[in-house]
């Protein structure tokens, strides 16, 4: 037997389902992939993968890698237990991202941060993820002084219940019947725009999604001096987050040079011919792993300002793809452990 034993925690959810598919598609060197989920899903069979296991002290033993996409509470409780049992954890939740001793990593941006891991590696928020992939080459070239971002976030980022809510409300309105009352969001999402993505904490006039964009961007790019201004908005799109991003650079950077840098950047596809209606669309990004950038133009209000439009599949690059890429990078850097080698 050769390869790693891999646990996927939250395997029956939206991101977990994509994780399982990507591990197979990308050929990650796994000898066994074991799905984990809540007690409600335990015992179910995932075709081609196996029987869903419950999280218990006896079921989490002997893994090399554990990929979590099951929410912050589950990650806080069980990620350290997997680490104690010998696994490296790649976590999709917000539970560990801002811990000083936990690397927050985007594969194309700061893979070297993996070298300092102590058992847990954090996957960033989906909106932060796609933005920093585009910002990295520009920051390396000219430095970022300020970032202003407004997001247009798809409902799949909230979960399957939110997708169902959008589709059910839309179906009712299109058939001229009363839509079901909202249960996932504070207001109806069909044919609407909600300036409220995430949750408002006590005494905070920013949502947690906005705080994630602010804090995670600085940590990933390794520069706490970057000013970040974020407004997160939920829109009636099933999948694919879009962002309007304005940057102010420290050194002069032309639109032409920015376009050239982005065209050469790993994980980025430039679609920028607006006169011919060519620019990134959420429907086009759906199902792809790249971050798509377009509408590059000069900010007329600032001599070193640039504006761009960034789109990505929030379930893939925004979550599952980067998690698998981090597992691949851990493997390539020899940071997973020795169990697989012992079995090969």
C-alpha positions, 0 to 999 in steps of 0.5 A: 500500500502506498499513499496517504490516509485522508479524512474529509470532515464534512464530506456530505456538504457542498464543499465536502462533495467538491473536495471528494471529487477534486481529490480524485480528479487531481490525483492526490496520492491517497491510499484511502479517503474516508468521509466523515460527517455528523451523526445524522449522516453517519452510516450513509454510503458515498458511491466510489468513496465509502461509508460516512464515519462519525467523529469519535476518538476511535474513528480518527486514528491513523490519518496523515491528512484531514481536510475540514469543511464542517464549520468552526465549532467542529474544527475547534473541537476535532482539528486538535484531536486529529493533530494529536493523532498524527494528522496534518489538518487543512481547515476551511472554517474561520476557527483558526485563520487568525491564530498567530501560530497557524499559517493562513495560506493561498497556494499561489500567494504564500505557500512558503508559510506552510513550512511553519505549520504546527499541525493545522493549516487554515484556508482563507475565506472565499472572498479573500481567497480570490482577491489576494490571488489577483492582488499578489503580483500587483503588491509584489510589483508596486506595493499596496497602500489601500484596497477598497472592495465591494463583494457580490456574493453568491448564495452557495457561500451560505450553504445548500439551504440558501440555494434552495431558498433562492430557487424556491422564492424565484420559482414562486415569483416567476409563477406569480404566487406568494414566495415562501418567507425567508429563513436563511437570510433576513430578507427575501434574496430572489430579485433582491440585493442584501447589503448584509453578507455574514453576521454583525457582532455585538457593537460592530458595524461591519459583518464578520465577512467584512472583517475577514476580508480586512484581516485575512488579506493583511495576514496572507500578504504579510503586510499589516500596513495595507488599508482594507475597506470592505463591503460584503453584499449577497446577490441572487446568484447561485454560485460564483462570487464577484468583486469590485476592487480598487487599489492604491499602489505605493509605486506607479503602476500602469494599467498595461503593466498590471494587465501584463502581471496578471496575465502571467500570474499563476491561477489567474485568467484575464478577460478584459475586452469590455468594448466587446463585452468580454469581462468575467461573469459568475456563470462563466467562472462556475466549475473552474479553478482560476480567478478571472480578472477584467475591467482593468482601468485607471481610478480617475480620483487617484494618481496611483489608483487602479480598478478591477473586477474579480470573479471566481467559483467560491466552492472551488477556488474559494474553498475546495480547490485551494484546500486540495492544493494546500495538501499537494503543496504539503506533500511536495514540501515533505510536510505531511509526515512519514506514515505513507512512506512507511507503507510504500 
